[in-house]
Amino acid sequence: TGRSSDLRLEGFAAHTELWLDKVQSEKTLTGGGKVAWRRKVAEDLSLQTSVELARSYYATLDGALRPTPSMATEAMATLTKHFRGKRR
């Protein structure tokens, strides 16, 4: 972490038990991680970029007869304007 930029690392793991037809159970380990970098561009403006990679069920839940964990990625860039003023 510096005065004008910082780096953040996050991770997660999940132990999921999936029940199908109230009889069959599957146990699976899923997880992923995220890297985010934020940079102060001006006194009141900052830019953050992030990339996330995970193995999860969310990628295959829509319409799947038998969901299985799959790889999914997300990349994002956010520009933030900070406002300062008097509060009433």
Secondary structure, 3 states (H helix, E strand, C coil): CCCCEEEEEEEEEEEEEEEECCCEEEEEEEEEEEEEEEEEEECCEEEEEEEEEEEECCCCCCCCCCCCCEEEEEEEEEEEECCCCCCC
